[in-house]
Amino acid sequence: MGDSKIENDVLKVAPANLTFKNLAFEATMNDRSKKEILAPCCGYMEAGELVAIMGPSGSGKSTMLDMLAMKKTAPYSGEILVNGHPRDPELFRRIASYVGQDDHMPAHWTVREALEFSATLKTPLEIGSRTARRAAQARTEHLLDVFGLLDVATTYIGGTQVRGISGGQRRRVSLARGVAAQASILFADEPTSGLSATDAEVCVRALRTIAKEQNVLMLLNIHQPRREVAAHFDTLILLTPNPGRIVYYGAMTDAPSYMASCGHPVPEYGNATDFYMDLVTPGSENDASSELVQAFEKKQLGELRRRTDELAFQKGATSAEMLTSRPGSASRRGCLQMGPGPFATPFRVQLRALMARKVRITFRNPEAIAVGIGLPAGMGVVLGLLFQGIGMKPFGVATVMFVFILLVMLSLQSLPLMPGLIEERLCMKEETSERLYKESAHIAAGFIVTMPISLISALIQSSIIFGFAGFSSSLFLVIVGWTLLVFTAFDAIFQCMAAVASNGDEALMFATPFLVTFMLFNGVVISRESAPIYLRWLFPISPTYWTLQTIITRIAEEEGQPDHFILTMYNFESGHEFHALW
């Protein structure tokens, strides 16, 4: 009975009302002039409402949504209150969710896993308990049902190279994840853009069901919805551009009569929202934007200000009180939740969830396994055949070339992985902005899961090459060990490039100068003594410079030729292990 109660209660969220006054935004142009994007405006929304923010391009609807959602990074003016209290910068993103226009999710993730992931990291329950698992599963199953995703619950999300669910279903998954986060307020930026009329209606109908069932306030930035979609909204905020100004603020069902009172009745068989857009778009055939702005100031603005002030003075629960009132949030012995704070769950729970996801999507991706292990092993065989028996031949230039090419091969091994890292970073940016987990948890999970796989792959490749080369077994740790260190160094460089690049081509462009520089200034292609004085500082910072010297001199010592003329020719000296490690 107790478990059943928690499973039912976990679907509920604390109610939140939102008010804003004198909200405005000016953009700074390239010539440092100011352009007014959104004129000062006010308004209020109550828990359980489904609100549509609508207007043509340039009307400031996305700007308004971003400011209300605390996503706008540029300075703006105005006051925004939640239950009569200023938004708490630390806690607001725990009581509010934001669903952007792009659906960034791992391709090899299933629909059910996507919802469970968000529910787990946003629900401050004792994750290890049976009750908590049942509660999370109940929430996930309920959302799968409401959003019409039960039939594809075990299907991959998919992507450009992975077959998965449809675009409309992906949009529903993103919206369901926002709801799964137990948000009291949900913001969605054009959730129906690019969808068919049927998919758009399914999405908005599901959101209305959640809004009424769980008393969630939902604000949607939407562009010209069809009649069936518009009918689901409770409130319409209609804007006109240049600058963005409100021309109607009220119930969606009252909009036709209001427009008629302004002298613009909706055509009998026309789509009302299409007609509204024609009226508020400057330059259109039915342009009445200026007239409607004046009508709004005369008919609606006074009452809107009065109601906004009235609701703003009604003090409700603070963000902290809303969080502590949730089921399972009370402190108790053995509970893993953190209480009111930036994150709902502690670092160890975040790390465990991220590691579990990383392991799943890695081993479900055959291309990742092929590129990560199969390709290096194959290249190891090819290179091994080319240098077969080199270790049994007299020490000479061929030995130096073998070590050089071995290091080049291992240096390049992580290069093809950068596009995947960039795609992961896009997911991470969205999820961390929603306070699902810390960036450090994502980095740690990636390192723990991928680093062993990468090192095993590099070990397999270098061991295959070493076996073909025929060197003495006493040199195995020297050659393979130092080779793995070089691999690790270049892998770290490529990951840094992927962290700052916006796409794969840009990452490759950033990485190429480092790769070329370190390959040239390693003592084999160009010796330090023959290089210009002003470029010699590049040799000590090249990961391959000291490693080459260490491996080559150890091979020469193993063969009893520590003073071989090859070492003199390349100016290689022993005893640089410390420099190589540094």
N, C-alpha and C positions, 0 to 999 in steps of 0.2 A: 504493500500500500504506500509506504514511504517513497519507494523508488518511483512508483507511478506518479506520485504528486510532483516530484522533482522533474520528471520527464515532461509533465504538463506545464509546470511553472517556467521551465527553461525557455519556452517559446515566447514568454512575455518579456517586455522591456519597460523601463521606467519612462513615463510620458515626458515629452519636451515641447515647449512652445518657443517659437523664435520670433523676435522683433528686431527691426532695424530702423534707425532714424538718421536722416541727413547723409545717407550712404552715397558717395560720389567717387569718381575716379578720373584723373587727368593723366594722359600719357605724354612722356617727353619725347619729342621727335628728334630726328638726326641733327637738325639745326638748333636744337635746345629750346625750341618753342614748345608751348603747351597745347595739347588738343584735348578737349573735354570729350570723354568717351561715354560717361554716365553722369547725368545731371543729378543733383541731390534728390533723394527719394526716401520714402518711408513705407513701412508695411508690417504685417504680422501674419504668422501662420501658427495654427494650433495642432497639437498632437492628433494623429489619425487622419490628417488631410493629405490628399494627393494634389500637388500644386504644379501647374504648367507655367513655365516662363517662356513666352513666345514673342517672336519679333523677327524682322528681316535682318540681313547681314548688316553689321555695324550698329545695331541697336543696343549693344551692351549686355545682352542676355547671358553670354558666357562670362563676362566680367562680373556681373551681379552674382551669378552662381558661385564663381570662384571666391569672391569676397565673403559670401555667406558661409562657404565651406572651409574658410581659412586656408585656401590654396593659393591665394594671390600673394606673390612675393614682392611686387612693387608696392610702394606706399599708397594708401588710399585713406579717405576721410569718412567719418561716420561712426555711429555706435551700433553694435550688434549685441543683443542680449539673449541668453537662453534661460527660460524660466525667471526672467527678471534680473539675472546676474550676468556680468560680463563674461565672455567666453574664457575659459581657463586654457592657456596655451599648452599646458601639460596634459590635461585630461580631455579636451574637446574631441580629439581624434579617437578617444576610446568610446565616446557616446555617439559619434557620427562616422558615417562611411561615405566614401566618394568613389563613384564608378565613372572612369573616364571613357573617352570615345574608343580607345584601342583596347583590345582584349589580349593582353600579354600573359600567356600561361604555357607551361611546358607541354610539348606536343604529346609526350608519352604518359601523361597524367590522365586518369579516368575522371569522369564527371563527379562521381561520388567522392573520390579522393580530394578533388578540388574544394568541395563544400566542407568536407570533414576537416581539412587543413585550416580553413578560416575559422570554423566553429571552435576547433581545439585551441587555437592561439588567441582567440578573443573571449573565451569563456573561462572566468577565474574559478574553475572547479578543480578538485583533486583528480588530476588526470589519470593516476594509477588506479583509482577505485572503480569497481564494477558499476556503481551508481552513476558516476560521471560519464563513463563510456556509453551507458544506456541513454543518458540524457543527450549527449552529443549525437548519437545515432538517431534518436527520436527527432531532433531538430533537423538533421540532414535529410532524413526520409520525408519529413513534412515538406521541406522546401523542394525536394525532387518532385513531389506530387503536385504542389501548387504551381510550380513553373513548368510542368509538363515534361519532366526530364527522366521519369522513372524508366522509360523504355531504353534510354541511352546511358543509364547510370554507370555501366561497366565499359562504356566505349571510350576510346582515347579522345582527348580534346582535339588532337590533330594539328596540322600546320601545312606549310607549303610543300613539304616532302613526306608528310605522314597523313594517311587517310584517317579522318575522324568525323566528328559531328559537323552539322551544317553551320553556316554563319549565324543564322537566327538562333540556333541552339547555343552557340558560343556566347552570344550576347546575353541569353538567359542565364547561362552559368555565371557570367560576371556579375549580373544583378543579384543572383541568388547568393553568391559569395559575399556581396555587400550586406545582404540581409542576415546571412549566417553569422556575421560578425557581431550580432546582437546590438545593432545600432538603434538608438532612439530617433536619429535623424539620418535620412539617406539622401544624398545628392547624386544625381546622374546627369552627365553631360551628353545630350543628344543620344539617348539609349536606343532610339528607333532608326537612326540614320543608317542607310544602306540596307535596311531590311525590307522584305516584302510586306504588303499590307496585312497579310495574315499573321506573320511573325511579329510585326509591330503591335497588333491588337493583343496577341497572346502575352507579350511582355508587359504591356501596360495593365492588362487585366490581372495578371499575377501580382503586380505591384500594388494594385488597389486592394486585392484580397489581403495581402500582408499588412497594408496600412490600416485597414479596418479591424483585422483580426488581432493584431499585436499593438495597435495604437501607435504606429510609427509615423512620424512626419516625413513625407517624401516630396522633394523638390526636383522637378525634371526640366531641363532645358530642352525644348522640343521644337521642331520646325515643321509647320504645316501638317498636323496630323489629320488623318481622314476622320469622317464623322463618327465611326464606331469607336475609334481610339479616343477622340476628344470627349465622348460621353462618359468616360471613366473618371475624368478629372473633377475634383471638387471646386478648385479655384483656378482662375486664369489671371496671370499678370501679363498684360500686353504692352509691348514697347515699340516705340518708333525711333529711327536713327537720327544722327547728326544734330545734337548729341542724343544719346539714349535717354528717353523720357517715357514715363508711364502714361498710357492713354486709357487704360481700363484696369481696374483692380477689384475683382469680386468673384462671385460664383460663376462657374462656367455656364450653368443653366440660365443665368440672368443676363448674359452677354447679348443675346439677340434682341431682347426688349430694350436694353440700354442703347444699343446701336440704333434701334428704331427711334428712340426718343431723341437721338442726335440727328435724325433725318436720314439715316442710312439703314433701312430695313434689309434683313438678309433675304436674298432671293428664295422663293418658295422651294425650289428643287436644287438649290446650290449647296455646296459644302460651306458651312458657316466659317470654319477656320481659314479656308482659302479666301473668303470674302474679307475677313478681318485683315489678312495679310495684304490684300490689295489696298485696303483703306489706309494702312499705316506705312506703306512703301512709297517714299517720295519719288515722283516722276511716273508713277503708274497711272493707268487710265482713270482709276477711281480714287486717286490720292486725296485723302482728307486728313492727313496727319496733323497739320497745324490746327485745323478745326477741332479735332478730337483731343489734342493737348489742352486747348482752352476749355473744352467741355468737361474734361477730367478735373481741371483746377476749380471749375465752378460747381460741379455736381458731386464729385467724390472725394476730393482731396481733404476737405475739412473733416468729414466723418472718418476718413482713413487715419488722419493724424490723431483725432480724439480716441479712436479705438486702439491705435498703436500705443499711445501714452497710457491708456487704461490697462492694457495687457502688460506693458513694461513695468508698471508699478505693482503688479501681482507677483509677489515673490513665491517661487516654488522651490523645488529641490535643487541644490547646487549639483555640479558635475560629480563631486566626490560623494554626495549623498545618493545620487542616482546609481552610482557604481556599487556602493556598499549595500544598497537595497536589493541588488540582484540575487537570485538564488545561488547559493554556494559561495557567496563572496564574504560571508562572515568568517572571521579568523577562527580556526580550530586546530587542534593538535594534528600534525601530519599533513596539513593542507599546503599545497605547493603554490597557491596564488599569492600575488604580491600586494593585494589591496590597492587602494587608489594610487596610481602612479602612471607613468607614460605607457607601460605595457601591462597586459592582463596576466601574463604568465612569466615566470622567472627564466633566466638564461638557459638553464639545463633542459627545461621543457621545450623552449624554442629550438635548441640545438638538436634534441632528439627528433622533433618533428621534421626539421630540415634535413637531417641525415637520412631519415627514413625515406623522404621524398627523393633525395639525391640518389640513393641506392636503387630505388625502383626505376626511376627514369633512365638511369645509366645502363642497367642490365636489360631493360626492355628495348633499348635502341641497338639493333644489330650493327648499324653503321658506326656507332661510337666504339663498339667492341672491335670491329674490323679495322677502323682507323687507329684505335688506341693500341691494339695488340697485334692483329693480323698483319697490317702493313709494315710495322717496324720489324716483325719477325721475317717477313718476306725480303725486305731490304737488307736485313742482316745476312740472309743466305746469299743474296746477290753479291754483296760486298765481300763476304767470306770467300766465295768462289774466285773473285778477282784477285784476292791476296792470299790464296790458299798456299800454306807452307812457308809464308814469309818469315816466320819465326825460326825456321830451320836453316835459313840461308844466312850468309855472313852479314853482319851489321853494316848498313850503308844508307845511301840516299833513299832507297826503296822502303826501308824501315821508317824513316822520317815521314815519307809520303803516306804510308799506311796509318800512322798515328794521326797525322793531320786530317786525312779524310774521315777517319773514325770520329774525331771530334766534330768535324763539320756535320756529319750525318746525325749525331746525337743533338747537336745544337739546333738543327732544323726540325726535330721531331715534334715539338709542340706548336710549330707555326700553324698547321691546319686547324688547330683547336680554337683559335681566337674568335671566329664567328660565333661558335657555340657559347663562348664565354660572354660575348656581347649580348646575345639573346637572353642569357641568364641574368645579366645585369639589368636589363629592361624590366624583367619580372621582379627582381629584387628592389628596384627603385619604387615601383608601384606599391609593393607589399610593405616596405619599410615606411613609406609615406603614410600608410594606413596604420602604422604602429602594430603590425602583426609580430614583428621581431626586430632585433637589433642587427645592424650591419655586421657587427663582429660575429654574431651567431651564423650568419650566412657565409662569411669568409671561413670560419672555423669548420663548418660542415663541409664546404667544398674542399678544404685542405685535407680533412680527415678521410674523405671518401675518394677523391680523385688522385691525391698524391701517391698513395700506395699503388694504385693502378698504373699511374705514369711511371713510377720507379720500377715496377715489375716489368712493364713494357720495355723500358730502357735497359734493364738488366738482361732480359731475354735477347734483345738485339745485340748488345755488346758481348754477351756470353757466346752467342752463335758465331760472331765474327772472331772472337778469341779462339774458339775451338777450331775453326778452319785455319786460322793463322799458324797454329802449331807452336806457340811460345811455351816456355817452361811453366809448369803449374805454379811455381813460386812467384810468377809475375801476374797471376790472375788478379789478386787484390789491388796491385799497383795500377794495372791498365784499366780494369773494369771499375774499380773504386773511384779513381780520378775522373774517368769518363762520366760516371754518374753525377759527380759534383759539377762538372761543366754543364751537363743536361739540366740539373736543378737551377743553375745560375741563369741559363737562357730561358728556361720555363718561367722563372720569376719575372724576367724582363718582358716576355710576351704577355704575361698576365697583367703587368702594369700598363702595357700599351692598350690591351683590350679594355682596361678600366677607364681609360680617358677617351678612347675613340668612339665615334658615333656609329660606325659600321665596319664591316670586315675590310673593305678597301682602305679605309682610313687607318685602321690598325696596322695593316701591312705596310702602308706608307710610313707610319711612325716607327715600325720595327726595323725596316730595311736599313736605315743609316747605322743603327747599333750593330746589326748583324754584319754588314759589310765592313764597318770600321774594325770590329773585333776579329774578323777573319783576316783582314789585311795586316793588322798590327799584332802579329803573333810570333814573329821571329822566323817564320819559314818563307812566306811570300816576300816580306821585307824585313831585313835584320835591323836591330835597333841602331847599330853603328852606321848603317848606310842611309838611314832615314834622316831628313832635315832635323836640326836641333829643336826647332819650334814644334815638331810633331812627336818627339820622343816621349813626351808625357803620356801618350796614348797607350804605349806598350804595357806599363805597369797596371793599368785599369782594365786591360783585356783579360777576360776569364781564361782564354786559351793560351796566353803567353807563358805564364808560369806553369800551367798544366803540361804543356808540350815539353818544356824543359825538364820537368820532374819525371815524366814517363820515359823520354828519350835517354836521359842520363842513367836511369835505373836499368833500362834494357842494356845499355852499353856496359854498365858495371856487372850485370848478370853474365854477360859474355866475356868478361875479363878484359874489356877495352875501355877503361875510364878516360883514356887520353886519345881516343880515336880522332882522326883529323876531321871527321864530320862534325863533331862537337865544336871544334875550333872554327870550322867554316860557318856554322850557324851561331857561334858565340853562346852556346848552351853551357851552363854550369850547374853542378849538383848543389844540393843544400838549400833549394828554394821552396821546400814544402810549406814553410810558414807563410811565405808570400802568396803561394797558390791558395792556401786556405783563407787568408785574409781577403 
